[in-house]
Amino acid sequence: MTTAVIDDLKRVPLFAGMTDRAIEAISALATEQPVADGEAIVVEGDPGDAFYLLVEGQVDVTRRGESIRRLGTGDFIGEIALVDGRTRTATATAVGPVRTLVVRRDAFLELMDRHPAVRLGILMALTDRIRSDGDEPVA
């Protein structure tokens, strides 16, 4: 993976504070996925089976049909789904063409089993999130 991808992953709160080696291991799982204008990346109520990093483009995030925010390049969707696999809390739809990097939950769980530093980093990030102001995760 490129340095830009690794830098983008470091900005994801779930991965913040991880070692470079752990981030590189996560980046090795990522695959690029283009998304067409109007296509849903994730759908509210579907299983949370992947994390998406927006490499290029914008998405509209809706909950129960109401627009709640617009995300763009560098933003991400579904970081908590990597850990809990619960259903999506919102729908994210491409506004124009979008390029994403996708990390699938099953591969990520295997990575945590093989790399204790990744597991510890996730635990620390989740603890920080619980202690924070309680912003709801998106999708």
N, C-alpha and C positions, 0 to 999 in steps of 0.2 A: 504494500500500500504506500501511497505517497505521503510525504510529510504533511501536506495539507489535510489529508484524511485523519491522520493521527492527531494533528492540532485540533481539528473539529471534534473528534471523540473526547479529547481532554476537556473541552468546554461543556460536555454533558455532565450535569450534576452527579449522576449515578457513577460516572467514571472518574470524577475529580479526585485528585489525591492518589490515584493509582500510580504504580511505577511505570516507567517507559516500557519495560518489558511486558507488563500486563496489558497496557494499551495496544502494543504491537500484536499481542496474541488475539485481542478482540478484533483489531483491524483485519487480521487474517481471516476471520469468519465472515466479514462483510462482503456482500455482493452488490453490484450496481443494478438498480432496477428503474427503468424509465416508466413514467406514468403519463398517460395522455390527458389532455385538457378534459375536465369533467369527470374523470375516472376517480372512484373512491379508493384511497390508499388503505384506510381502515373504516369499518362500519360499526357504529354503536350497537352493542349487544353481541357482536362476534367474539370468539375466543381471542385473547391477547397472546398471539403466538410469535410476535416479532417486534423488533425495534426498528424505527426508520429515522435516518438522519437526512435532512433535506440538503442536498448538495447544490441544487439549483432550482429556482422557481418558487412558487407560492401555493399554499393550500388554505382553504377555508375550513374552519373547524366549527361544526354544528353539534348541538345537543338537543334532542327532541325536536329537530327541525329548525331551531333558532340558531343564528350565527353567534358564536361566542368569541371568536378571535381569528386573526389572519396570521399564519406563520410563513416564514420565508427562509432563504438560504441560511444554513447554520443552525436552524431550529430542529427540533426532533419530536418524535411521536412514539409513545409506547415504551419508555424506558422502564417503567415499573412492571409492564407485562413480561419483561425478561425474567423477572423474579417470581411474580405471583401467577401469571397465566390467566388471570380473571378476565371477564368480558370487558370489551372496550366501553369506555364511558362517553365517547363521542365519535362522530364521523368526520373524517378528514378527506376533502375532495380537492383534486388538482385544479388550480386556476391557471390555465395555460399549461404548456409542457413542464414537467417536473422530473428531475433526476434525484433518486434517493440511493442511499446505501442501506442495505437491509442486513440485520443480524437476527437469525432465527433462534427462538427460545431453546429448542432441543440442543442445538450446537452450543449455545451459550452455557447451558447447564452442564454439559460435558466438559467445557472449558473450565468451569468453576471446580469441578471434581479434580481436574489435572493440575490446576494452578492455584494453590492456597492464597497467593497474593491477590488474585482476582476476587476470590470469595471474601477475603478480609476487606478489600476495597469496597465491595458491594455492601457489606454489613455496616461499614463506617458511613457510607453515603446515605444508606437508608436511615441510620440513626440520626444523622444530621437533618435529614428531611423531616423526620418525626418531630425533632426539636425546633424546627423552623416555624415560620408563621402560619403554616398549614395550608399553603396554596395547593389547590387540587391539581393532580396530574392530568394531563390532556391525553385522551384516547387511551 
